[in-house]
Amino acid sequence: MTAEKKADTDARTTASSGRKPWTPKSPVEVILDQITKQEKKVAELQHELDTEKATLTKLLEAKKVLQA
């Protein structure tokens, strides 16, 4: 009876929340997801680095003006 209650609870939770049941991913899908996440992370870090380089360039120009 406990197993039946648990199954009923799981079914109601899934139906009420509108979430689809979990399905395991294949190892290939896991690796491809990791690659996609890493590419996004690298792109974000590259954007931050470009911003920091631009700021550094401006500061170095200001330094040259102040030293002159």
C-alpha positions as CSV (number, residue, x, y, z in Angstrom):
1,M,0.0,0.0,0.0
2,T,2.9,2.4,0.7
3,A,4.2,1.8,-2.8
4,E,0.8,2.6,-4.2
5,K,0.6,5.9,-2.2
6,K,4.0,6.9,-3.4
7,A,3.2,6.2,-7.0
8,D,-0.1,8.2,-6.7
9,T,1.8,11.1,-5.1
10,D,4.5,11.0,-7.9
11,A,1.8,10.9,-10.5
12,R,-0.1,13.9,-9.0
13,T,3.1,15.9,-8.5
14,T,4.1,15.4,-12.2
15,A,0.6,16.1,-13.5
16,S,0.1,19.2,-11.3
17,S,3.4,20.8,-11.9
18,G,3.4,20.1,-15.6
19,R,6.9,18.8,-15.6
20,K,7.8,15.9,-17.8
21,P,9.4,12.8,-16.2
22,W,13.2,12.6,-16.0
23,T,14.8,10.6,-18.7
24,P,18.5,9.6,-18.5
25,K,20.8,11.1,-21.1
26,S,23.3,9.1,-23.1
27,P,27.0,9.7,-22.5
28,V,27.2,11.4,-25.8
29,E,24.5,13.9,-24.9
30,V,26.2,14.6,-21.6
31,I,29.5,15.4,-23.3
32,L,27.8,17.6,-25.9
33,D,26.0,19.5,-23.1
34,Q,29.3,20.0,-21.3
35,I,30.9,21.3,-24.5
36,T,28.1,23.7,-25.1
37,K,28.3,25.0,-21.5
38,Q,32.0,25.4,-21.7
39,E,31.7,27.3,-25.0
40,K,29.2,29.7,-23.5
41,K,31.5,30.2,-20.4
42,V,34.5,30.9,-22.6
43,A,32.6,33.4,-24.7
44,E,31.4,35.2,-21.6
45,L,34.9,35.3,-20.2
46,Q,36.3,36.5,-23.5
47,H,33.7,39.4,-23.5
48,E,34.8,40.3,-19.9
49,L,38.4,40.2,-20.9
50,D,37.8,42.5,-23.9
51,T,36.0,44.9,-21.6
52,E,38.9,44.9,-19.1
53,K,41.5,45.4,-21.9
54,A,39.6,48.4,-23.1
55,T,39.5,49.9,-19.6
56,L,43.2,49.2,-19.2
57,T,44.0,50.9,-22.5
58,K,42.0,54.0,-21.4
59,L,43.9,54.1,-18.1
60,L,47.3,53.8,-19.8
61,E,46.4,56.7,-22.1
62,A,45.4,58.7,-19.0
63,K,48.7,57.8,-17.4
64,K,50.7,59.0,-20.4
65,V,48.8,62.3,-20.3
66,L,49.5,62.7,-16.6
67,Q,53.2,61.9,-16.9
68,A,53.7,64.4,-19.7
